[in-house]
Amino acid sequence: MKATKLFLATALFAGLATLSFAGPGPQFWAQQANNTKAQQTKVDAPVKAQPATQIAACANCNCAGMKKS
């Protein structure tokens, strides 16, 4: 009976200890929240669209911008 209670107490303690220490700490989640806010406020430069006439002209020329190496 005493061995069963000791085993049960050990198993409960091990289970609670495992669950209490699992996962990242609060500092990690604070940093993740800051990273998310920084990415949302970061504004990338808008992509400038090329006119259709320039795209058509470059399709037939051998300019340096279109050469693939």
SULSUL-V241378 format. One record per backbone hydrogen bond with DSSP energy under -0.5 kcal/mol. CO is the residue of the C=O (numbers start at 1). NH is the residue of the N-H. Records with the same first field share a line. If there is no record, write none. Layout:
BEGIN
CO: NH / NH
END
This chain:
BEGIN
1: 5
2: 6
3: 7
4: 8
5: 9
6: 10
7: 11
8: 12
9: 13
10: 14
11: 15
12: 16
13: 17
14: 18
15: 19
16: 20
17: 21
18: 22
25: 28 / 29
26: 30
27: 31
28: 32
29: 33
30: 34
31: 35
32: 36
33: 37
34: 38
35: 39
36: 40
37: 41
38: 42
42: 44
47: 49
51: 55
52: 56
53: 57
54: 58
55: 59
56: 60
57: 60
63: 66 / 67
END
